[in-house]
Amino acid sequence: MAGVVPFHELSGVESAAHGELAVSLGAELAPLDPALLDASLAPLVADLAPLRDTGPVEQLLAAETILPHHLKAEPRSHRDIGLGDLLPQEVARRRRGHELTVALVALEAARRAGLRLTLVACPTAVFLAHPRVESPVLLSAAPEWELIDARELDEPELAWQCGHEAASLLLSLILTRTRETGHLSAELRAAELCLALPLEDGDHERLQLQLASVRARLN
């Protein structure tokens, strides 16, 4: 994990960036070669970097054109039973994957390019956004990269997601996948990583019970 801040350290940083935290999480679940990750992200970073001095709306407009050439949300029917479509290092290498991880990889490339894009989500979709955009413009990650008006979604649960909340969403997907496919060791590690995130008291108790349940199935 040389070159990647360990998840238990980064998860304690209040301002942890979405993509950086997701990459750190991925490194806890599968081998991660920082040089390969850098190489995988480099073309997208190079295309996004000229946008750093443009306005928020201009950044989203340009990202709508740039991102389809580098990252694609994979249809659910095309996914395998492993974790490849959920791990940021694999999604960056393959240039495709689950829409949440695709969005987080895009955010990591944007961070490296000096952009301030962030994540907005509801129970059924994830979007890129800019915190300084006054109009409700979002960039959807799936089924294709497309700018939309948030008012057209009629989604009361649509909300900004900090880095920790995004990591929690990703861990929830990983826990569900590993539980469904019987990858107990990966499920155990994901359950342990959940407890490294800042938690409300009730959530901490629930996740402790979840971890105990996974450990019991391993014995």
C-alpha positions in Angstrom: 0.0 0.0 0.0 3.0 2.3 -0.5 1.7 5.7 -1.7 -1.8 5.1 -0.4 -2.9 6.5 3.0 -4.2 3.6 5.1 -8.0 3.6 5.4 -8.0 3.7 9.2 -5.9 6.9 9.1 -7.8 8.7 6.3 -11.2 7.7 7.6 -10.5 9.9 10.7 -9.8 13.0 8.5 -13.0 15.1 8.5 -12.2 16.6 5.1 -11.1 13.3 3.4 -11.8 13.6 -0.3 -14.3 11.2 -1.9 -11.9 9.6 -4.4 -8.9 9.4 -2.2 -10.9 7.7 0.6 -12.4 5.3 -2.0 -9.0 4.3 -3.3 -7.8 3.8 0.3 -10.8 1.6 0.9 -10.1 -0.4 -2.3 -6.5 -1.0 -1.2 -7.8 -2.7 2.0 -9.7 -5.3 0.0 -7.4 -6.1 -2.9 -3.8 -5.4 -4.0 -3.3 -1.9 -5.3 -0.3 -0.8 -7.3 -0.1 3.1 -7.0 2.0 3.4 -10.2 -0.6 1.4 -12.1 -3.4 3.5 -10.6 -1.6 6.7 -11.6 -1.1 5.4 -15.1 -4.8 4.4 -15.4 -6.0 7.8 -14.2 -3.4 9.9 -16.1 -5.3 10.4 -19.4 -8.4 11.5 -17.6 -6.5 13.8 -15.3 -4.8 15.4 -18.3 -8.1 16.0 -20.0 -9.7 17.5 -16.9 -6.7 19.7 -15.8 -7.3 22.5 -18.3 -10.7 23.1 -16.6 -9.4 24.1 -13.2 -9.5 27.8 -14.0 -13.0 27.7 -15.5 -16.3 28.3 -13.8 -18.4 25.5 -12.1 -21.0 25.2 -14.8 -18.3 25.1 -17.5 -16.5 22.3 -15.6 -19.7 20.2 -15.5 -20.4 20.9 -19.2 -16.9 19.9 -20.2 -16.9 16.8 -17.9 -20.1 15.6 -19.6 -18.1 15.5 -22.9 -14.8 14.2 -21.4 -15.9 11.5 -19.0 -17.6 9.2 -21.6 -14.2 8.7 -23.3 -12.6 7.4 -20.0 -15.2 5.8 -17.8 -18.5 3.9 -18.3 -21.1 2.7 -15.8 -21.5 -1.0 -16.5 -25.0 -2.4 -17.0 -26.0 -4.7 -14.1 -26.4 -7.6 -16.4 -22.7 -7.4 -17.4 -21.3 -7.6 -13.9 -19.6 -10.7 -12.6 -19.9 -12.1 -9.0 -16.6 -10.7 -7.8 -15.7 -7.2 -6.6 -14.0 -5.9 -9.8 -16.8 -3.5 -10.6 -16.8 -2.1 -7.1 -13.0 -1.6 -6.4 -11.7 1.8 -7.5 -8.3 0.4 -8.7 -10.0 -2.2 -10.9 -12.6 0.3 -12.3 -9.8 2.8 -13.1 -7.9 0.0 -14.9 -10.9 -1.4 -16.7 -12.4 2.0 -17.3 -15.9 0.6 -16.4 -17.7 -0.6 -13.4 -20.6 0.0 -10.9 -22.0 3.6 -11.3 -21.0 4.5 -7.7 -17.4 3.5 -8.1 -17.2 5.0 -11.6 -18.3 8.3 -10.0 -15.8 8.0 -7.2 -13.0 7.3 -9.7 -14.0 10.3 -11.7 -13.9 12.4 -8.5 -10.4 11.1 -7.7 -9.2 12.1 -11.2 -11.0 15.5 -10.8 -9.2 16.0 -7.4 -5.8 15.3 -9.0 -6.7 17.7 -11.8 -7.5 20.5 -9.3 -11.3 20.5 -9.7 -13.7 20.7 -6.8 -16.4 18.3 -8.0 -18.3 16.4 -5.4 -21.0 13.7 -5.0 -24.8 13.8 -4.7 -26.8 10.7 -4.3 -30.3 9.2 -3.7 -31.2 5.6 -3.1 -31.3 4.8 -6.9 -28.6 7.0 -8.5 -25.4 8.9 -8.0 -24.3 12.2 -9.6 -21.4 14.5 -9.8 -22.0 18.1 -8.8 -20.1 21.3 -8.1 -20.6 23.0 -4.6 -20.5 26.4 -6.2 -23.2 25.9 -8.9 -26.3 27.9 -8.0 -28.6 26.1 -10.4 -29.6 22.5 -9.6 -27.4 21.0 -12.3 -26.1 17.4 -11.8 -24.0 15.1 -14.0 -25.5 11.6 -13.9 -23.1 8.7 -13.8 -25.5 6.1 -15.3 -26.7 4.9 -17.6 -24.6 7.5 -19.4 -22.8 10.7 -18.5 -25.5 13.3 -18.9 -26.3 16.7 -17.4 -29.8 16.8 -15.7 -31.9 19.2 -13.8 -32.3 17.9 -10.2 -35.8 19.4 -10.1 -36.9 16.9 -12.7 -35.9 13.9 -10.5 -38.6 14.5 -8.0 -36.4 12.7 -5.5 -36.9 13.8 -1.8 -33.9 11.8 -0.6 -31.4 13.4 -3.0 -28.5 14.7 -0.8 -24.9 15.9 -0.8 -22.5 13.1 0.2 -19.3 13.8 2.0 -16.3 11.4 1.5 -17.2 9.3 4.6 -20.8 9.0 3.4 -19.6 7.9 0.0 -17.3 5.3 1.5 -20.2 4.0 3.6 -22.3 3.7 0.5 -19.5 1.7 -1.2 -19.0 -0.5 1.8 -22.7 -1.3 1.9 -22.5 -2.4 -1.7 -19.5 -4.5 -1.0 -21.1 -6.1 2.0 -24.2 -7.0 0.0 -22.1 -8.5 -2.8 -19.9 -10.5 -0.6 -22.8 -11.8 1.4 -24.7 -12.9 -1.7 -21.6 -14.6 -3.2 -20.2 -16.2 -0.1 -16.9 -14.3 0.0 -16.8 -14.4 3.8 -13.2 -13.1 4.2 -14.0 -10.0 2.1 -17.3 -9.6 3.9 -15.5 -9.7 7.3 -12.9 -7.1 6.1 -15.6 -4.8 4.8 -17.5 -5.1 8.1 -14.4 -4.2 10.0 -13.8 -1.2 7.7 -17.3 0.1 8.3 -16.4 0.6 12.0 -13.4 2.8 11.0 -15.8 5.5 9.7 -17.3 8.2 11.9 -20.5 6.8 13.2 -23.5 7.7 15.3 -23.9 5.6 18.4 -26.8 3.6 17.0 -24.9 2.9 13.8 -21.9 1.8 15.7 -23.9 -0.7 17.7 -25.6 -2.0 14.6 -22.3 -2.5 12.8 -20.7 -4.2 15.8 -23.6 -6.8 15.7 -23.1 -7.1 11.9 -19.4 -7.8 12.4 -20.1 -10.4 15.1 -22.5 -12.1 12.8 -19.9 -12.4 10.0 -17.3 -13.7 12.5 -19.7 -16.3 13.7 -20.3 -17.6 10.2 -16.5 -17.9 9.7 -16.1 -20.1 12.8 
